[in-house]
Amino acid sequence: MPQHSLPLAQIAQILDVPEDSLRKLMATRASEQSDTTLVGLTVAEAARRLGIGRTKMYEYVSSGAIHSVKIGSLRRIPAEAVGEFLARHQATDFDTAA
């Protein structure tokens, strides 16, 4: 299973889902055909990892809330930026969303 910058229990708490449900989802997703070795994610891939829409992810990218880089005409989000974003926003965005 891939390494995460936050413990899985903490991620489940941030997302307000049972940890076992998150583990099942991760196992299901791991069997899908996605390349977990990617270091530069598209906006759509990063949004999928966070479980949010592309439009919201573009808002975060535009505001600088999540780090991204431009490679030629392509916009890429470093894979580790997704975990960093969750860690920074665990006490703000996610707590107030309920």
FITI-814782 format. One record per atom (N, C-alpha, C): residue number from 1; residue in three letters; atom name; x, y, z. Coordinates in Angstrom, 3 decimals. Layout:
// FITI-814782
- NUM; ala; CA; X; Y; Z
...
***
This chain:
// FITI-814782
- 1; met; N; 0.840; -1.176; 0.000
- 1; met; CA; 0.000; 0.000; 0.000
- 1; met; C; 0.889; 1.244; 0.000
- 2; pro; N; 0.481; 2.328; -0.682
- 2; pro; CA; 1.327; 3.511; -0.776
- 2; pro; C; 1.503; 4.205; 0.566
- 3; gln; N; 2.610; 4.920; 0.696
- 3; gln; CA; 2.881; 5.699; 1.900
- 3; gln; C; 2.111; 7.004; 1.835
- 4; his; N; 1.591; 7.449; 2.960
- 4; his; CA; 0.861; 8.711; 3.047
- 4; his; C; 1.569; 9.616; 4.037
- 5; ser; N; 1.511; 10.928; 3.805
- 5; ser; CA; 2.154; 11.851; 4.721
- 5; ser; C; 1.357; 11.991; 6.016
- 6; leu; N; 0.076; 11.643; 5.999
- 6; leu; CA; -0.752; 11.641; 7.200
- 6; leu; C; -1.161; 10.206; 7.498
- 7; pro; N; -1.287; 9.843; 8.770
- 7; pro; CA; -1.787; 8.504; 9.078
- 7; pro; C; -3.204; 8.334; 8.528
- 8; leu; N; -3.512; 7.133; 8.086
- 8; leu; CA; -4.821; 6.871; 7.483
- 8; leu; C; -5.961; 7.203; 8.436
- 9; ala; N; -5.789; 6.928; 9.716
- 9; ala; CA; -6.827; 7.241; 10.700
- 9; ala; C; -7.104; 8.746; 10.727
- 10; gln; N; -6.063; 9.549; 10.615
- 10; gln; CA; -6.224; 11.002; 10.632
- 10; gln; C; -6.908; 11.492; 9.354
- 11; ile; N; -6.564; 10.894; 8.217
- 11; ile; CA; -7.216; 11.260; 6.960
- 11; ile; C; -8.700; 10.928; 7.035
- 12; ala; N; -9.027; 9.742; 7.566
- 12; ala; CA; -10.432; 9.348; 7.710
- 12; ala; C; -11.178; 10.335; 8.607
- 13; gln; N; -10.527; 10.769; 9.674
- 13; gln; CA; -11.153; 11.731; 10.585
- 13; gln; C; -11.384; 13.071; 9.892
- 14; ile; N; -10.406; 13.522; 9.118
- 14; ile; CA; -10.526; 14.782; 8.399
- 14; ile; C; -11.690; 14.717; 7.419
- 15; leu; N; -11.814; 13.588; 6.741
- 15; leu; CA; -12.877; 13.425; 5.749
- 15; leu; C; -14.203; 13.018; 6.368
- 16; asp; N; -14.187; 12.748; 7.669
- 16; asp; CA; -15.378; 12.352; 8.409
- 16; asp; C; -16.004; 11.079; 7.831
- 17; val; N; -15.139; 10.076; 7.611
- 17; val; CA; -15.592; 8.766; 7.143
- 17; val; C; -14.966; 7.701; 8.032
- 18; pro; N; -15.619; 6.546; 8.167
- 18; pro; CA; -15.013; 5.471; 8.957
- 18; pro; C; -13.711; 5.003; 8.305
- 19; glu; N; -12.725; 4.708; 9.141
- 19; glu; CA; -11.424; 4.302; 8.628
- 19; glu; C; -11.522; 3.043; 7.776
- 20; asp; N; -12.345; 2.072; 8.190
- 20; asp; CA; -12.450; 0.837; 7.412
- 20; asp; C; -13.067; 1.094; 6.039
- 21; ser; N; -13.983; 2.047; 5.943
- 21; ser; CA; -14.562; 2.410; 4.641
- 21; ser; C; -13.500; 3.036; 3.739
- 22; leu; N; -12.645; 3.870; 4.324
- 22; leu; CA; -11.573; 4.492; 3.563
- 22; leu; C; -10.591; 3.436; 3.075
- 23; arg; N; -10.263; 2.466; 3.929
- 23; arg; CA; -9.367; 1.378; 3.520
- 23; arg; C; -9.960; 0.580; 2.361
- 24; lys; N; -11.271; 0.288; 2.428
- 24; lys; CA; -11.930; -0.450; 1.344
- 24; lys; C; -11.894; 0.346; 0.050
- 25; leu; N; -12.156; 1.648; 0.145
- 25; leu; CA; -12.112; 2.503; -1.036
- 25; leu; C; -10.716; 2.512; -1.641
- 26; met; N; -9.705; 2.617; -0.788
- 26; met; CA; -8.332; 2.633; -1.277
- 26; met; C; -7.976; 1.312; -1.951
- 27; ala; N; -8.442; 0.198; -1.391
- 27; ala; CA; -8.177; -1.111; -1.987
- 27; ala; C; -8.856; -1.215; -3.349
- 28; thr; N; -10.068; -0.696; -3.445
- 28; thr; CA; -10.798; -0.708; -4.715
- 28; thr; C; -10.081; 0.150; -5.743
- 29; arg; N; -9.680; 1.334; -5.325
- 29; arg; CA; -8.988; 2.243; -6.240
- 29; arg; C; -7.630; 1.686; -6.662
- 30; ala; N; -6.963; 0.973; -5.771
- 30; ala; CA; -5.643; 0.421; -6.092
- 30; ala; C; -5.745; -0.595; -7.220
- 31; ser; N; -6.885; -1.262; -7.302
- 31; ser; CA; -7.055; -2.260; -8.353
- 31; ser; C; -7.414; -1.628; -9.692
- 32; glu; N; -7.807; -0.349; -9.685
- 32; glu; CA; -8.102; 0.350; -10.933
- 32; glu; C; -6.805; 0.631; -11.683
- 33; gln; N; -6.929; 0.960; -12.933
- 33; gln; CA; -5.742; 1.222; -13.744
- 33; gln; C; -5.314; 2.678; -13.621
- 34; ser; N; -4.669; 2.996; -12.527
- 34; ser; CA; -4.114; 4.331; -12.364
- 34; ser; C; -2.667; 4.189; -11.931
- 35; asp; N; -1.860; 5.112; -12.364
- 35; asp; CA; -0.431; 5.057; -12.076
- 35; asp; C; -0.141; 5.799; -10.782
- 36; thr; N; 0.070; 5.055; -9.704
- 36; thr; CA; 0.332; 5.675; -8.407
- 36; thr; C; 1.758; 6.194; -8.294
- 37; thr; N; 2.579; 5.953; -9.323
- 37; thr; CA; 3.950; 6.441; -9.277
- 37; thr; C; 4.084; 7.842; -9.868
- 38; leu; N; 2.988; 8.397; -10.366
- 38; leu; CA; 3.046; 9.736; -10.943
- 38; leu; C; 3.481; 10.748; -9.885
- 39; val; N; 4.391; 11.624; -10.243
- 39; val; CA; 4.804; 12.668; -9.312
- 39; val; C; 4.173; 14.008; -9.670
- 40; gly; N; 3.727; 14.143; -10.892
- 40; gly; CA; 3.042; 15.357; -11.328
- 40; gly; C; 1.641; 15.004; -11.790
- 41; leu; N; 0.641; 15.417; -11.019
- 41; leu; CA; -0.745; 15.073; -11.314
- 41; leu; C; -1.418; 16.168; -12.119
- 42; thr; N; -2.337; 15.781; -12.989
- 42; thr; CA; -3.173; 16.779; -13.641
- 42; thr; C; -4.125; 17.336; -12.589
- 43; val; N; -4.777; 18.427; -12.909
- 43; val; CA; -5.745; 19.010; -11.977
- 43; val; C; -6.860; 17.999; -11.696
- 44; ala; N; -7.312; 17.303; -12.725
- 44; ala; CA; -8.387; 16.313; -12.554
- 44; ala; C; -7.936; 15.155; -11.660
- 45; glu; N; -6.694; 14.682; -11.832
- 45; glu; CA; -6.184; 13.589; -10.995
- 45; glu; C; -6.067; 14.016; -9.538
- 46; ala; N; -5.553; 15.222; -9.312
- 46; ala; CA; -5.417; 15.722; -7.938
- 46; ala; C; -6.790; 15.920; -7.306
- 47; ala; N; -7.741; 16.414; -8.071
- 47; ala; CA; -9.102; 16.608; -7.559
- 47; ala; C; -9.703; 15.263; -7.170
- 48; arg; N; -9.496; 14.251; -8.003
- 48; arg; CA; -10.003; 12.912; -7.699
- 48; arg; C; -9.401; 12.377; -6.412
- 49; arg; N; -8.119; 12.617; -6.211
- 49; arg; CA; -7.465; 12.145; -4.980
- 49; arg; C; -8.053; 12.797; -3.741
- 50; leu; N; -8.489; 14.044; -3.868
- 50; leu; CA; -9.093; 14.748; -2.738
- 50; leu; C; -10.596; 14.526; -2.650
- 51; gly; N; -11.167; 13.993; -3.716
- 51; gly; CA; -12.609; 13.780; -3.722
- 51; gly; C; -13.399; 15.055; -3.922
- 52; ile; N; -12.805; 15.990; -4.675
- 52; ile; CA; -13.486; 17.248; -4.974
- 52; ile; C; -13.581; 17.401; -6.489
- 53; gly; N; -14.322; 18.389; -6.943
- 53; gly; CA; -14.468; 18.632; -8.374
- 53; gly; C; -13.292; 19.395; -8.958
- 54; arg; N; -13.176; 19.304; -10.281
- 54; arg; CA; -12.100; 20.016; -10.977
- 54; arg; C; -12.192; 21.518; -10.778
- 55; thr; N; -13.404; 22.049; -10.800
- 55; thr; CA; -13.578; 23.496; -10.654
- 55; thr; C; -13.038; 23.977; -9.313
- 56; lys; N; -13.366; 23.257; -8.254
- 56; lys; CA; -12.869; 23.626; -6.921
- 56; lys; C; -11.357; 23.514; -6.874
- 57; met; N; -10.789; 22.471; -7.502
- 57; met; CA; -9.330; 22.319; -7.529
- 57; met; C; -8.693; 23.480; -8.277
- 58; tyr; N; -9.288; 23.897; -9.379
- 58; tyr; CA; -8.755; 25.055; -10.109
- 58; tyr; C; -8.799; 26.309; -9.235
- 59; glu; N; -9.826; 26.452; -8.414
- 59; glu; CA; -9.884; 27.586; -7.485
- 59; glu; C; -8.707; 27.543; -6.519
- 60; tyr; N; -8.435; 26.358; -5.963
- 60; tyr; CA; -7.314; 26.210; -5.033
- 60; tyr; C; -5.984; 26.490; -5.733
- 61; val; N; -5.835; 26.033; -6.965
- 61; val; CA; -4.602; 26.276; -7.718
- 61; val; C; -4.448; 27.767; -8.005
- 62; ser; N; -5.523; 28.401; -8.466
- 62; ser; CA; -5.466; 29.832; -8.806
- 62; ser; C; -5.138; 30.703; -7.602
- 63; ser; N; -5.684; 30.322; -6.443
- 63; ser; CA; -5.444; 31.114; -5.237
- 63; ser; C; -4.095; 30.811; -4.589
- 64; gly; N; -3.429; 29.756; -5.052
- 64; gly; CA; -2.153; 29.368; -4.460
- 64; gly; C; -2.310; 28.490; -3.233
- 65; ala; N; -3.532; 28.059; -2.938
- 65; ala; CA; -3.765; 27.207; -1.768
- 65; ala; C; -3.133; 25.831; -1.941
- 66; ile; N; -3.014; 25.394; -3.178
- 66; ile; CA; -2.321; 24.138; -3.461
- 66; ile; C; -1.252; 24.432; -4.504
- 67; his; N; -0.067; 23.940; -4.252
- 67; his; CA; 1.087; 24.220; -5.105
- 67; his; C; 0.927; 23.533; -6.456
- 68; ser; N; 1.270; 24.241; -7.519
- 68; ser; CA; 1.271; 23.653; -8.857
- 68; ser; C; 2.416; 24.258; -9.648
- 69; val; N; 2.768; 23.584; -10.723
- 69; val; CA; 3.840; 24.072; -11.591
- 69; val; C; 3.355; 24.021; -13.033
- 70; lys; N; 3.925; 24.889; -13.826
- 70; lys; CA; 3.604; 24.925; -15.247
- 70; lys; C; 4.771; 24.280; -15.987
- 71; ile; N; 4.461; 23.290; -16.817
- 71; ile; CA; 5.468; 22.634; -17.649
- 71; ile; C; 5.023; 22.846; -19.089
- 72; gly; N; 5.652; 23.805; -19.746
- 72; gly; CA; 5.179; 24.192; -21.072
- 72; gly; C; 3.787; 24.777; -20.934
- 73; ser; N; 2.822; 24.186; -21.628
- 73; ser; CA; 1.437; 24.657; -21.519
- 73; ser; C; 0.633; 23.816; -20.528
- 74; leu; N; 1.289; 22.856; -19.870
- 74; leu; CA; 0.599; 21.949; -18.954
- 74; leu; C; 0.702; 22.420; -17.508
- 75; arg; N; -0.347; 22.239; -16.746
- 75; arg; CA; -0.364; 22.550; -15.319
- 75; arg; C; -0.286; 21.222; -14.574
- 76; arg; N; 0.671; 21.072; -13.670
- 76; arg; CA; 0.809; 19.845; -12.902
- 76; arg; C; 0.885; 20.179; -11.413
- 77; ile; N; 0.312; 19.284; -10.620
- 77; ile; CA; 0.324; 19.417; -9.165
- 77; ile; C; 1.207; 18.303; -8.608
- 78; pro; N; 2.271; 18.658; -7.889
- 78; pro; CA; 3.113; 17.611; -7.303
- 78; pro; C; 2.275; 16.711; -6.386
- 79; ala; N; 2.484; 15.407; -6.476
- 79; ala; CA; 1.680; 14.452; -5.701
- 79; ala; C; 1.754; 14.755; -4.206
- 80; glu; N; 2.915; 15.153; -3.710
- 80; glu; CA; 3.036; 15.425; -2.276
- 80; glu; C; 2.270; 16.685; -1.866
- 81; ala; N; 1.965; 17.557; -2.823
- 81; ala; CA; 1.208; 18.775; -2.516
- 81; ala; C; -0.214; 18.457; -2.068
- 82; val; N; -0.749; 17.316; -2.522
- 82; val; CA; -2.106; 16.931; -2.125
- 82; val; C; -2.139; 16.634; -0.627
- 83; gly; N; -1.172; 15.844; -0.134
- 83; gly; CA; -1.096; 15.543; 1.296
- 83; gly; C; -0.804; 16.781; 2.132
- 84; glu; N; 0.071; 17.641; 1.622
- 84; glu; CA; 0.382; 18.887; 2.329
- 84; glu; C; -0.856; 19.773; 2.429
- 85; phe; N; -1.631; 19.830; 1.359
- 85; phe; CA; -2.857; 20.609; 1.351
- 85; phe; C; -3.821; 20.096; 2.421
- 86; leu; N; -4.004; 18.783; 2.488
- 86; leu; CA; -4.879; 18.195; 3.512
- 86; leu; C; -4.384; 18.521; 4.913
- 87; ala; N; -3.088; 18.409; 5.125
- 87; ala; CA; -2.524; 18.679; 6.447
- 87; ala; C; -2.756; 20.136; 6.859
- 88; arg; N; -2.580; 21.069; 5.927
- 88; arg; CA; -2.765; 22.494; 6.232
- 88; arg; C; -4.220; 22.836; 6.489
- 89; his; N; -5.128; 22.172; 5.810
- 89; his; CA; -6.534; 22.548; 5.880
- 89; his; C; -7.373; 21.672; 6.791
- 90; gln; N; -6.756; 20.777; 7.515
- 90; gln; CA; -7.539; 19.870; 8.361
- 90; gln; C; -8.296; 20.603; 9.441
- 91; ala; N; -7.776; 21.696; 9.945
- 91; ala; CA; -8.446; 22.401; 11.044
- 91; ala; C; -9.280; 23.582; 10.549
- 92; thr; N; -9.291; 23.826; 9.223
- 92; thr; CA; -10.055; 24.969; 8.743
- 92; thr; C; -11.194; 24.540; 7.835
- 93; asp; N; -10.902; 24.271; 6.569
- 93; asp; CA; -11.938; 23.959; 5.587
- 93; asp; C; -12.798; 22.764; 5.985
- 94; phe; N; -12.170; 21.687; 6.416
- 94; phe; CA; -12.918; 20.452; 6.656
- 94; phe; C; -13.717; 20.500; 7.942
- 95; asp; N; -13.242; 21.201; 8.963
- 95; asp; CA; -13.988; 21.294; 10.213
- 95; asp; C; -15.221; 22.172; 10.072
- 96; thr; N; -15.151; 23.175; 9.220
- 96; thr; CA; -16.275; 24.079; 9.070
- 96; thr; C; -17.282; 23.607; 8.034
- 97; ala; N; -16.920; 22.581; 7.259
- 97; ala; CA; -17.796; 22.113; 6.183
- 97; ala; C; -19.004; 21.360; 6.694
- 98; ala; N; -18.966; 20.851; 7.890
- 98; ala; CA; -20.101; 20.084; 8.428
- 98; ala; C; -21.152; 21.031; 8.837
***
